[in-house]
Amino acid sequence: MLNDFLILMKQELGVTLLIFILLFIKLAKKEWKNETVLGLVNILLFVNLAAGFFFIHKGTLFGDMFRTSELLSFEKNILNLGTLIISLQSYSWLKQHKHVPEFYMLMLSTLLGMFFMISSSNLLMFYLGLELSSIPLAAMANFDLDKKRSSEAAMKFIMSSAFSSGLLLFGISMLYGATGTLSFSEISWQLTTLSSLQVFAFILLIAGFGFKISAVPFHLWTADVYEGSPVAVTSYLSVISKGAILFVLVSVLYNVFQPLDSAWYKMLFLVSVLTMIIGNLFALRQQNMKRFLAFSSISQVGFILIGITGESIQGSASVIYFVMIYVFSNLAAFGVISLVSAATGRENVDDYKGFYKTNPVLSWALTIGLFSLAGIPPTAGFFGKFFLLLAGAGKGNYWLITIAALNMVVSLYYYLRIVKAIFMEANDTPIENVKISFAPKIAMLICVGGIIITGFASGAYKYIYSLF
Amino acid sequence: MPLAGFVILGLFGRKYFKNFSGIIGTGLLLVSAALALYTAYQYFFVNGKVDGAYPSVTAVKYTWLSFSEKVSIDMGIILDPISAMMLVVVTFVSLMVHIFSLGYMKGEERFATYYAFLGLFTFSMLGLVISANLFQTYIFWELVGVSSYLLIGYYYDKPSAVAASKKAFIVTRFADLGFLIGILILAFYGETLDFNTLIQRLTEHQSSQSIAITTASFAGVTALTWGLVLVFIGGAGKSAMFPLHIWLPDAMEGPTPVSALIHAATMVVAGVYLVARLFPLFTLTQAALGIVTFVGLISAFLAAIIACTQTDIKRVLAYSTMSQIGYMMFALGVSGYNGEAGLGYTASLFHLFTHAFFKSLLFLGAGAVIHLIHSNEMKDMGGLRKYMPITHITFLVACLAIAGIPPFAGFFSKEEILLAAFNSNKIVYGIALFTSGLTAFYMFRLYFSIFWRAAGPSPLERGWGEVFHGEGTFSMKLPLVILGACTIVAGLIPFGEYVSANSKPLASHVDPVFSIAPVALALAGILLAMWMYKKESSRPQQVSAALGGLYKTAYRKFYIDEIYLFVTKKIIFNLIGRPAAWIDRNIVDGLMNGIAAVTAGISSLIKGIQSGKVQSYALYFFGGIIALAIIFLYLWK
């Protein structure tokens, strides 16, 4: 029993251990230097990531509350990797910060919450994981302590989040009323007929998910929170947090709500179309790079939803594959922005004119990231999008595919706008050369390498596909 | 053949190391052109036919990824008659352009970048040509798009060039969407992306895939037709077919050698190539073929008319390209699959082949002229034959070829196209014939305006003085001469022997009697152009000659000219040419601009929702739930 517990929950335990280590560092009499803490944490995060690849077992714990499998472990590894990249990227920002251990404690708590959420096989467990992953996020959003915008972002986040959680709980209670159980496997047994109560409960659940992945019309908090938060938190919110929810969404829809598939298929169709279109339209107008990436990531979510509508193994495999690529591409872009923002405080698209002249290396990293987000071959993003569309096409819904393809063109336009600014436009006051320290350099390498390698080598997708 | 495949791969490896300067780039391309020729030689003459048909060989195949149990994505190299032919055309024209650019682009600041872009473009084009499956084709297709974007926007400090490259990119992207969706449909039903397998599965009558794709339908049209039409839209975008052609004239902002490469011989014919590649599938559905015919014909005709009204020499050539590609398209459209009926297919690819030579020759000639005059406008030119004899002769050869005068290359291919049209549909034939007359007219209008007309100011008067550099360097003249020679002999190749729809040799049938009408019409066009543009130019001299007593005759002639000008310019051009140009400018362009404006408008509208107030966010959130509930509980069950 204890052995099972140790092995099956090792990823969660690893994160918990990290949190405790940080707690002791904070409580230690002697104040630790920031550099030391950061170095140690990054090494530990790496060890934690590496450990995730060994001793992978399948099983359930706590009376079917917690389950894990190779696939779930892989999903958690993706999240671990993303967290490590973000941690490396925010090195220069955190170095000057007074509360480094707290930041990591909060971040790791949310990560722990996500792990529990991914592994949950009971609505109660799921809800606990969800809350654990969102409440500390509000505190993280507030981490630019001297900036008013940052506190505003935190307030908005916690209030919207509370609101959505309330409705989600309402949905869960309805579902309990309809089926008399909270366990995933039993719910799917009970859901046989499409009663109004069940559909409505399901809508509330979708709204709760939609809030987290900022799908339209539940996305409105996104812009303010993303803009006000520190770059590290914004990238965490838009990559890791979204990725985790998407993993859960796929498995919940495919496994638990399978009987309701005709209903959720239509719902996803609608939400996906709205999300793509509105995300794109907002992204078109943005002048602030952070806001721009935030909105463009909304429209990316719309794409992911298309893959989910495919309702097949290819569907879920391509979603997981895409999220992995999305981690690389989005973090490559966010990484550059965060470096520039930390060094010069400039975040506008216009500031990036002539960026190539002063920062050729960063320019290429940013360009590769943007190309991948835009889905230009042969970057990984292209394959990711292509597979999503292919999976979505499996249902034969060509309207959805057409709308998606149109949106791809629009998004291409705005991603290329930035590439054009970087390479082709002149600027009297370009961003001065930004020195890249060791940690962000590694993060950049991982991201760019990931984009290129997953683009050319096919092993990743095959591996994911084989996990089902 | 695997050996040949290996050789080509070696060539790619080489090309990946960016060609850092002109000489290296040209040298590398020389090697690749030689390899391409060798490959084609191996393919056609050494390996030869199997069962009387040229086999389609997949030289290299590597399963890159299996997406699901059925669909896998491979990377491969395909060699069949058309890809062997395209290999030769692409490398050869690209080589000529590389050599020409050595002189033309001399002294440019970003000389090395230019060659790197050229190398990238050539690489992607070759990749496109030898792709063994739809997915790989799409990747290279996009790469071709990106590299042509870079080349068109090469003069990036010129706003018009940047706008043009953007336009080209956006328009072709829209078309690529169609292509992508088409691929998805074909891949979904055919359960493969590989060309050969796909064609084999779908043409087989009783195969499950073929039944699935012909029975599934959407909006009353079978999935097969949808897929093919969408793929064709992609091809039409790249090949500048009506109504997606609007980017082509603007793309003339790029350096002229680039136009010769991209807009004459390679990228714009990618659409034709794609249709030819999937031709066995197109023959399965009359509707798709009908659309190909119709679009090709309209493009050919419309572009020919517009070309008559343009004064910028590159734009005339651009419209002429569009018109010729229209020819290739409808030739495919009227073609059948087997034997005699497959004439259109052969003719189309034959025309593609010959067109590559003479059109790149025309563009390079125009480049030489622009290099000398520093202007694209016809009115700045005239009487140049004395200053650039080689350009003059080669340009004349190309004009004769495109007009379809025997024995130049264009004659043979055009005759075949017309014959194919004649056999299939008399109306198509009539329009095509008329267009061919127009072609002769506008090409010779161009020719006479540049090289004849007024003697023009002498070099000194033009202020060239010391900097007068004659025709340009040796490197600029050489390609002109080589291409000129090719233009003369290319038509004599028994093309049907090598390339035909079912890969079995098809004897060319050019009946001398049949050729009378087109050639006569072409001659009429030439004479008309000569009469209008050669004589008009002699006006100044005749006015002076009038002082010597011939005043009256000269006056009368002048008068007739005026009438003629009135009829053509005021009536024909205004009634047909202008509206055509107007539709082009306002409706088609306007539509594109309109989409952008509407998008921006909606975007600013919904910005109001983003108020920053958490209360209202919660309200919208709740509203979203209610809306979803209403929709899914009551409306859309």
Interface residues (C-beta under 8 A of the other chain):
Chain A: M155 K156 M159 S160 F163 S164 L167 S196 V199 F200 I203 L204 I206 A207 G210 F211 V216 P217 F218 L220 W221 A223 D224 A263 K266 M267 L270 I278 L281 F282 L284 R285 S312 I313 Q314 I376 P377 P378 F382 F386 F387 L389 L390 A393 G394 G396 Y398 I401 T402 A405 L406 M408 V409 V410 L412 Y413 L416 M424 S458 Y461 K462 Y465
Chain B: W64 L65 S66 F67 S68 V71 I73 F135 Y138 I139 E142 L143 V146 G153 Y156 V162 F169 I170 R173 F174 L177 L180 I181 L184 I185 A187 F188 A216 F218 W226 T599 A600 I602 S603 S604 I606 K607 I609 Q610 G612 V614 S616 Y617 A618 Y620 F621 F622 G623 G624 I625 A627 L628 A629 I631 F632 L633 W636
